[in-house]
Amino acid sequence: MSYIFFIIFSLIAIVSAIRVVCTKQLVHAILWLVVTFLSTACLFVMLHAEFLAAVQVLVYTGAIIILYVFAIMLTTPKEAKTIPQFYVRKIMPIVLGVLFFFQLAVMVLTRFDFIGKKGDLVAMMSKWGGNAEVLGKFLYTDYILPFELVSIILLVAIIGAVVLAIRRSS
């Protein structure tokens, strides 16, 4: 039964990702991107990675999509460079479809295990609790310095974006 849901959510993610690339209107592309992110979050839930699913929904589907919408609203390009529609509508979906089926054929021929194998992380999660606890323990013990550096870089990027927006408006 889980294979059926895996195939359904995978197909939704693939079709919506192709629609992101092939759609002419930017707002429609963003809506298709929301569908892609939500189906990816469903795949994370199926893999018992609830924390990643929550991050996928909150960060990508929430924050990043809002960032895209504001970027589209605030920027008005004078002359948008467009790709010829023949490539977007005919060639790109064919190339992506061939690549997808090639990858699928390689997975089937190598007898790829869709469920995955149990390793050390599963034993660690069962000992410490859920996967959110394991991630939290790793982030705040072993990887505290890189975690704090990333937070400082993101803070500097936000301050820089605000400064650039204030300069541009005045």
MARBA-3410 file (N, C-alpha, C, O; in Angstrom, 1 decimal):
170
0.8,-1.2,0.0,0.0,0.0,0.0,0.9,1.3,0.0,0.5,2.3,-0.6 ~ 2.0,1.2,0.7,2.9,2.4,0.7,3.5,2.7,-0.6,3.8,3.8,-1.0 ~ 3.7,1.6,-1.4,4.2,1.8,-2.8,3.3,2.6,-3.6,3.7,3.5,-4.4 ~ 2.0,2.4,-3.4,1.0,3.2,-4.2,1.0,4.6,-3.9,1.0,5.5,-4.8 ~ 1.1,5.0,-2.6,1.2,6.3,-2.2,2.5,7.0,-2.6,2.6,8.1,-3.0
3.6,6.2,-2.6,4.9,6.6,-3.0,4.8,7.0,-4.5,5.3,8.1,-4.9 ~ 4.2,6.2,-5.3,4.1,6.4,-6.7,3.2,7.7,-7.0,3.5,8.5,-7.8 ~ 2.1,7.8,-6.2,1.2,8.9,-6.4,1.9,10.2,-6.1,1.8,11.1,-6.9 ~ 2.5,10.3,-4.9,3.2,11.5,-4.5,4.4,11.8,-5.4,4.7,13.0,-5.7 ~ 5.1,10.8,-5.9,6.2,11.0,-6.8,5.7,11.6,-8.1,6.3,12.5,-8.6
4.6,11.0,-8.6,4.1,11.5,-9.9,3.6,13.0,-9.7,3.8,13.8,-10.6 ~ 3.0,13.2,-8.6,2.5,14.6,-8.4,3.7,15.6,-8.4,3.6,16.6,-8.9 ~ 4.8,15.2,-7.7,5.9,16.0,-7.6,6.6,16.2,-8.9,7.0,17.3,-9.3 ~ 6.7,15.2,-9.7,7.3,15.3,-11.0,6.5,16.1,-12.0,7.0,17.0,-12.7 ~ 5.2,15.9,-12.0,4.3,16.6,-12.9,4.3,18.1,-12.6,4.4,19.0,-13.4
4.2,18.4,-11.3,4.1,19.8,-10.8,5.5,20.5,-11.1,5.5,21.7,-11.3 ~ 6.6,19.7,-10.9,7.9,20.3,-11.2,8.1,20.7,-12.7,8.6,21.7,-13.0 ~ 7.5,19.8,-13.5,7.6,20.1,-15.0,6.7,21.3,-15.3,7.0,22.1,-16.1 ~ 5.6,21.4,-14.6,4.7,22.5,-14.8,5.3,23.8,-14.3,5.1,24.9,-14.9 ~ 6.2,23.8,-13.3,6.9,25.0,-12.8,7.7,25.5,-14.0,7.8,26.7,-14.2
8.4,24.6,-14.6,9.3,25.0,-15.7,8.6,25.5,-16.9,9.1,26.4,-17.6 ~ 7.5,24.8,-17.2,6.8,25.1,-18.5,5.7,26.1,-18.5,5.2,26.5,-19.5 ~ 5.4,26.7,-17.3,4.3,27.6,-17.2,4.8,29.0,-17.6,6.0,29.4,-17.2 ~ 4.0,29.8,-18.3,4.4,31.1,-18.7,4.3,32.2,-17.6,5.2,33.0,-17.4 ~ 3.2,32.1,-16.9,3.0,33.1,-15.8,3.8,32.7,-14.6,3.8,31.6,-14.1
4.5,33.7,-14.0,5.3,33.5,-12.8,4.5,33.0,-11.6,4.9,32.2,-10.8 ~ 3.3,33.7,-11.4,2.5,33.3,-10.3,2.0,31.9,-10.4,1.9,31.2,-9.4 ~ 1.6,31.4,-11.6,1.2,30.0,-11.7,2.4,29.1,-11.5,2.2,28.0,-10.9 ~ 3.6,29.5,-11.9,4.8,28.7,-11.6,5.0,28.5,-10.1,5.4,27.5,-9.6 ~ 4.8,29.6,-9.4,4.9,29.6,-7.9,3.9,28.6,-7.3,4.2,27.9,-6.4
2.6,28.7,-7.8,1.6,27.8,-7.3,2.0,26.3,-7.6,1.8,25.4,-6.7 ~ 2.5,26.0,-8.7,3.0,24.7,-9.0,4.1,24.3,-8.1,4.3,23.1,-7.8 ~ 5.0,25.3,-7.8,6.1,25.0,-6.9,5.6,24.6,-5.5,6.2,23.8,-4.8 ~ 4.5,25.3,-5.1,3.9,24.9,-3.8,3.4,23.4,-3.8,3.6,22.7,-2.9 ~ 2.8,23.0,-4.9,2.4,21.6,-5.1,3.6,20.7,-5.0,3.5,19.6,-4.4
4.7,21.1,-5.7,5.9,20.3,-5.6,6.4,20.1,-4.2,6.7,19.0,-3.8 ~ 6.5,21.2,-3.5,7.0,21.2,-2.1,6.1,20.4,-1.2,6.6,19.6,-0.4 ~ 4.8,20.5,-1.3,3.9,19.7,-0.5,3.9,18.2,-0.8,3.9,17.4,0.1 ~ 4.1,17.9,-2.0,4.2,16.4,-2.3,5.5,15.9,-1.9,5.6,14.7,-1.4 ~ 6.5,16.7,-1.9,7.8,16.3,-1.3,7.7,16.1,0.2,8.3,15.2,0.7
7.0,17.0,0.8,6.7,16.8,2.3,6.0,15.6,2.6,6.3,14.9,3.6 ~ 5.0,15.2,1.7,4.3,13.9,1.9,5.3,12.7,1.8,5.1,11.8,2.5 ~ 6.2,12.8,0.8,7.2,11.8,0.7,8.1,11.7,1.9,8.5,10.6,2.4 ~ 8.4,12.8,2.5,9.2,12.8,3.8,8.4,12.1,4.9,9.0,11.4,5.7 ~ 7.1,12.4,5.0,6.3,11.7,6.0,6.3,10.2,5.8,6.3,9.5,6.7
6.2,9.8,4.5,6.2,8.4,4.2,7.6,7.7,4.7,7.6,6.5,5.0 ~ 8.6,8.5,4.6,9.9,8.0,5.1,10.2,8.1,6.6,11.3,7.8,7.1 ~ 9.1,8.5,7.3,9.2,8.7,8.7,10.2,9.8,9.1,10.8,9.7,10.2 ~ 10.3,10.8,8.3,11.1,11.9,8.6,10.2,13.1,8.8,10.1,14.1,8.0 ~ 9.4,13.1,9.9,8.4,14.1,10.2,9.0,15.5,10.3,8.4,16.5,9.9
10.2,15.5,10.9,10.8,16.9,11.1,11.2,17.5,9.8,10.9,18.7,9.6 ~ 11.7,16.7,8.8,12.0,17.2,7.5,10.7,17.6,6.8,10.7,18.6,6.1 ~ 9.7,16.9,7.0,8.4,17.3,6.4,7.9,18.6,6.9,7.4,19.5,6.2 ~ 8.0,18.8,8.2,7.6,20.0,8.9,8.5,21.2,8.4,8.0,22.3,8.1 ~ 9.8,21.0,8.3,10.7,22.0,7.8,10.3,22.3,6.3,10.4,23.5,5.9
10.0,21.3,5.5,9.7,21.5,4.1,8.4,22.4,4.0,8.4,23.3,3.2 ~ 7.4,22.1,4.8,6.2,22.9,4.8,6.4,24.3,5.3,6.0,25.3,4.7 ~ 7.1,24.4,6.5,7.2,25.7,7.1,8.2,26.6,6.3,7.9,27.8,6.0 ~ 9.4,26.1,6.0,10.5,26.9,5.4,10.2,27.1,3.9,10.1,28.2,3.4 ~ 10.1,26.0,3.2,10.0,26.1,1.7,8.6,26.6,1.3,8.5,27.6,0.6
7.6,25.9,1.7,6.2,26.2,1.3,5.8,27.5,1.9,5.0,28.2,1.2 ~ 6.2,27.8,3.0,5.8,29.1,3.6,6.8,30.2,3.3,6.4,31.1,2.5 ~ 7.9,30.2,3.8,8.8,31.4,3.7,9.4,31.6,2.3,9.4,32.7,1.8 ~ 9.9,30.6,1.7,10.5,30.7,0.3,9.4,31.2,-0.7,9.7,32.0,-1.5 ~ 8.2,30.6,-0.7,7.2,31.0,-1.6,6.8,32.4,-1.4,6.6,33.2,-2.3
6.7,32.9,-0.1,6.4,34.3,0.1,7.5,35.2,-0.4,7.3,36.2,-0.9 ~ 8.8,34.7,-0.2,9.9,35.5,-0.7,9.8,35.6,-2.3,10.1,36.7,-2.8 ~ 9.4,34.5,-2.9,9.3,34.6,-4.4,8.2,35.5,-4.8,8.3,36.3,-5.7 ~ 7.0,35.5,-4.1,5.9,36.4,-4.4,6.3,37.8,-4.2,6.0,38.6,-5.1 ~ 7.0,38.2,-3.1,7.4,39.5,-2.9,8.5,39.9,-4.0,8.5,41.1,-4.4
9.4,39.0,-4.3,10.4,39.4,-5.4,9.7,39.7,-6.7,10.1,40.6,-7.4 ~ 8.7,38.9,-7.0,7.9,39.2,-8.3,7.2,40.5,-8.2,7.1,41.3,-9.1 ~ 6.6,40.7,-7.0,5.8,42.0,-6.9,6.7,43.2,-6.9,6.3,44.2,-7.4 ~ 7.9,43.1,-6.3,8.7,44.3,-6.2,9.6,44.6,-7.4,10.0,45.7,-7.6 ~ 9.8,43.6,-8.2,10.6,43.8,-9.4,9.8,43.8,-10.6,8.9,43.0,-10.8
10.0,44.8,-11.4,9.3,44.9,-12.7,10.3,45.0,-13.8,10.8,46.1,-14.1 ~ 10.6,43.9,-14.4,11.7,43.9,-15.4,11.2,44.7,-16.6,10.1,44.6,-17.1 ~ 12.1,45.5,-17.2,11.8,46.3,-18.4,11.6,45.5,-19.6,10.7,45.6,-20.3 ~ 12.6,44.6,-19.8,12.5,43.7,-20.9,12.9,42.3,-20.4,14.0,42.0,-20.0 ~ 11.9,41.5,-20.3,12.1,40.1,-19.8,12.7,39.3,-21.0,12.1,39.2,-22.0
13.8,38.6,-20.7,14.3,37.7,-21.7,13.5,36.4,-21.6,13.5,35.8,-20.6 ~ 12.9,36.0,-22.7,12.1,34.8,-22.7,12.8,33.7,-23.5,13.5,34.0,-24.5 ~ 12.7,32.5,-23.1,13.2,31.4,-23.9,12.1,31.1,-24.9,10.9,31.2,-24.7 ~ 12.6,30.7,-26.1,11.6,30.4,-27.2,10.7,29.3,-26.7,11.1,28.3,-26.1 ~ 9.4,29.5,-26.9,8.4,28.5,-26.4,8.5,27.1,-26.9,8.1,26.2,-26.3
9.1,27.0,-28.1,9.3,25.7,-28.7,10.2,24.8,-27.7,9.9,23.6,-27.5 ~ 11.2,25.4,-27.2,12.1,24.7,-26.3,11.4,24.3,-25.0,11.5,23.2,-24.4 ~ 10.7,25.3,-24.4,10.0,25.1,-23.2,8.9,24.1,-23.2,8.7,23.3,-22.3 ~ 8.1,24.2,-24.3,6.9,23.3,-24.4,7.2,22.0,-25.0,6.4,21.0,-24.8 ~ 8.2,21.8,-25.9,8.4,20.6,-26.6,9.6,19.8,-26.2,9.5,18.7,-25.8
10.7,20.5,-26.2,12.0,19.8,-26.0,12.3,19.5,-24.5,12.7,18.4,-24.2 ~ 12.1,20.5,-23.7,12.4,20.3,-22.3,11.6,19.2,-21.6,12.3,18.4,-20.9 ~ 10.3,19.1,-21.8,9.6,18.0,-21.2,10.1,16.6,-21.7,10.1,15.6,-21.0 ~ 10.4,16.6,-23.0,10.9,15.3,-23.5,12.3,14.9,-22.9,12.5,13.8,-22.5 ~ 13.2,15.9,-22.8,14.5,15.6,-22.2,14.3,15.2,-20.7,15.0,14.2,-20.3
13.5,15.9,-20.0,13.2,15.5,-18.6,12.6,14.2,-18.4,12.9,13.4,-17.5 ~ 11.7,13.9,-19.3,11.0,12.6,-19.3,12.0,11.4,-19.6,11.9,10.4,-18.9 ~ 12.8,11.6,-20.6,13.8,10.6,-20.9,14.8,10.4,-19.7,15.2,9.3,-19.4 ~ 15.2,11.5,-19.1,16.1,11.4,-17.9,15.4,10.7,-16.8,16.1,9.8,-16.1 ~ 14.2,11.0,-16.6,13.4,10.3,-15.5,13.3,8.8,-15.7,13.6,8.0,-14.8
12.9,8.4,-17.0,12.8,7.0,-17.2,14.1,6.3,-17.3,14.2,5.1,-17.0 ~ 15.2,7.0,-17.7,16.5,6.4,-17.6,16.9,6.1,-16.1,17.4,5.0,-15.8 ~ 16.6,7.1,-15.3,16.9,6.9,-13.8,16.0,5.8,-13.3,16.5,4.9,-12.5 ~ 14.8,5.7,-13.6,13.9,4.7,-13.2,14.4,3.3,-13.7,14.3,2.3,-12.9 ~ 14.8,3.2,-14.9,15.3,1.9,-15.4,16.6,1.5,-14.7,16.7,0.3,-14.4
17.4,2.4,-14.4,18.7,2.1,-13.6,18.3,1.6,-12.3,18.9,0.6,-11.8 ~ 17.3,2.2,-11.6,16.9,1.8,-10.3,16.3,0.4,-10.3,16.5,-0.5,-9.5 ~ 15.5,0.1,-11.4,14.8,-1.2,-11.5,15.9,-2.3,-11.8,15.8,-3.4,-11.3 ~ 16.8,-2.0,-12.7,17.8,-3.0,-13.1,18.8,-3.3,-12.0,19.3,-4.4,-11.9 ~ 19.0,-2.3,-11.2,20.0,-2.6,-10.1,19.2,-3.1,-8.8,19.8,-3.2,-7.8
17.9,-3.3,-8.9,17.1,-3.8,-7.8,17.2,-2.8,-6.6,17.5,-3.2,-5.5 ~ 17.0,-1.6,-6.9,17.0,-0.5,-5.9,15.9,-0.8,-4.8,14.8,-1.1,-5.2 ~ 16.3,-0.7,-3.6,15.3,-1.0,-2.5,14.7,0.4,-2.1,15.4,1.2,-1.6 ~ 13.4,0.5,-2.4,12.7,1.7,-2.1,12.5,2.0,-0.6,12.4,3.2,-0.2 ~ 12.5,1.0,0.2,12.3,1.2,1.6,13.5,1.6,2.3,13.5,2.4,3.3
14.7,1.1,1.9,15.9,1.5,2.5,16.4,0.4,3.5,15.6,-0.5,3.9 ~ 17.6,0.5,3.9,18.1,-0.5,4.9,18.3,0.2,6.2,18.6,1.4,6.3 ~ 18.2,-0.6,7.3,18.3,-0.1,8.6,19.8,0.0,8.9,20.6,-0.9,8.6 ~ 20.2,1.1,9.5,21.6,1.4,9.8,21.7,1.9,11.2,20.9,1.7,12.1 ~ 22.8,2.6,11.4,23.1,3.1,12.7,22.2,4.2,13.2,21.9,4.3,14.4
21.7,5.0,12.2,20.8,6.1,12.6,19.5,5.6,13.1,18.9,6.2,14.0 ~ 19.0,4.4,12.6,17.8,3.9,13.1,18.0,3.4,14.6,17.1,3.6,15.4 ~ 19.1,2.8,14.9,19.4,2.4,16.2,19.5,3.6,17.1,19.1,3.6,18.3 ~ 20.1,4.6,16.6,20.3,5.8,17.4,19.0,6.5,17.7,18.7,7.0,18.8 ~ 18.1,6.5,16.7,16.8,7.2,16.9,15.9,6.4,17.9,15.2,7.0,18.7
16.0,5.1,17.8,15.2,4.3,18.8,15.8,4.4,20.2,15.0,4.3,21.2 ~ 17.1,4.7,20.3,17.7,4.8,21.6,17.4,6.2,22.2,17.1,6.4,23.4 ~ 17.4,7.3,21.3,17.3,8.6,21.8,15.9,9.2,21.7,15.5,10.1,22.4 ~ 15.1,8.6,20.9,13.7,9.1,20.7,13.5,9.2,19.2,13.9,8.3,18.4 ~ 12.7,10.2,18.7,12.4,10.4,17.3,13.5,11.1,16.6,14.6,11.4,17.1
13.3,11.3,15.3,14.4,11.9,14.5,14.6,13.4,14.8,15.7,13.9,14.5 ~ 13.6,14.1,15.3,13.8,15.5,15.7,14.8,15.5,16.9,15.6,16.5,16.9 ~ 14.7,14.6,17.8,15.6,14.6,18.9,17.0,14.3,18.5,18.0,15.0,19.0 ~ 17.2,13.4,17.6,18.5,13.1,17.1,19.1,14.3,16.3,20.3,14.6,16.5 ~ 18.3,14.9,15.5,18.8,16.1,14.8,19.2,17.2,15.7,20.2,17.9,15.6
18.3,17.4,16.7,18.6,18.5,17.7,19.9,18.2,18.5,20.7,19.1,18.8 ~ 20.1,16.9,18.9,21.3,16.6,19.6,22.5,16.8,18.8,23.6,17.3,19.3 ~ 22.4,16.4,17.5,23.6,16.6,16.6,23.9,18.1,16.4,25.0,18.6,16.4 ~ 22.8,18.9,16.2,23.0,20.3,15.9,23.5,21.1,17.1,24.4,22.0,16.9 ~ 23.1,20.8,18.3,23.4,21.6,19.4,24.6,20.9,20.2,25.0,21.5,21.3
25.2,19.8,19.8,26.4,19.3,20.4,27.5,19.2,19.5,28.5,20.0,19.6 ~ 27.5,18.4,18.5,28.6,18.1,17.6,28.8,19.3,16.5,29.9,19.6,16.2 ~ 27.7,19.8,16.1,27.7,20.8,15.0,27.2,22.2,15.4,26.5,22.9,14.6 ~ 27.5,22.6,16.6,27.1,23.9,17.1,27.7,25.0,16.4,27.1,26.0,16.1 ~ 29.0,25.0,16.1,29.7,26.0,15.4,29.2,26.3,14.0,28.9,27.4,13.7
29.1,25.2,13.2,28.6,25.5,11.8,27.1,26.0,11.9,26.7,26.8,11.1 ~ 26.3,25.5,12.9,25.0,25.9,13.0,24.9,27.4,13.3,24.1,28.1,12.7 ~ 25.7,27.9,14.2,25.8,29.3,14.6,26.3,30.1,13.4,25.8,31.3,13.2 ~ 27.3,29.6,12.7,27.8,30.4,11.5,26.8,30.6,10.5,26.7,31.6,9.9 ~ 26.0,29.5,10.2,24.9,29.7,9.2,23.9,30.7,9.7,23.4,31.5,8.9
23.6,30.7,11.0,22.6,31.6,11.5,23.1,33.1,11.3,22.3,34.0,11.0 ~ 24.4,33.3,11.6,25.0,34.6,11.4,25.0,35.0,9.9,24.7,36.2,9.6 ~ 25.3,34.1,9.0,25.3,34.4,7.6,23.9,34.8,7.1,23.7,35.7,6.4 ~ 22.9,34.1,7.6,21.5,34.4,7.3,21.1,35.7,7.8,20.4,36.5,7.2 ~ 21.5,36.1,9.0,21.2,37.4,9.6,21.8,38.5,8.8,21.2,39.5,8.6
23.1,38.3,8.4,23.7,39.3,7.6,23.0,39.5,6.2,22.9,40.6,5.7 ~ 22.6,38.4,5.7,21.9,38.4,4.4,20.5,39.2,4.5,20.2,40.0,3.7 ~ 19.8,39.0,5.6,18.6,39.7,5.8,18.8,41.2,6.0,18.1,42.0,5.5 ~ 19.8,41.5,6.8,20.1,42.9,7.0,20.5,43.6,5.7,20.1,44.7,5.4 ~ 21.3,42.9,4.9,21.7,43.4,3.6,20.5,43.6,2.7,20.5,44.6,2.0
19.6,42.7,2.7,18.4,42.9,1.9,17.6,44.1,2.3,17.0,44.8,1.5 ~ 17.5,44.3,3.6,16.7,45.4,4.1,17.4,46.7,3.8,16.7,47.7,3.4 ~ 18.7,46.8,3.9,19.5,48.0,3.5,19.3,48.3,2.1,19.1,49.4,1.7 ~ 19.4,47.3,1.2,19.3,47.5,-0.2,17.8,47.9,-0.6,17.7,48.8,-1.4 ~ 16.8,47.4,0.1,15.5,47.8,-0.1,15.2,49.2,0.3,14.5,50.0,-0.4
15.8,49.6,1.4,15.6,51.0,1.9,16.3,52.0,1.0,15.7,53.0,0.7 ~ 17.5,51.7,0.5,18.2,52.5,-0.5,17.5,52.7,-1.8,17.4,53.8,-2.3 ~ 16.9,51.6,-2.2,16.2,51.6,-3.5,14.9,52.4,-3.4,14.5,53.1,-4.4 ~ 14.2,52.4,-2.3,13.0,53.1,-2.2,13.2,54.6,-2.0,12.3,55.4,-2.3 ~ 14.3,55.0,-1.5,14.5,56.4,-1.2,15.2,57.1,-2.4,15.4,58.3,-2.3
END
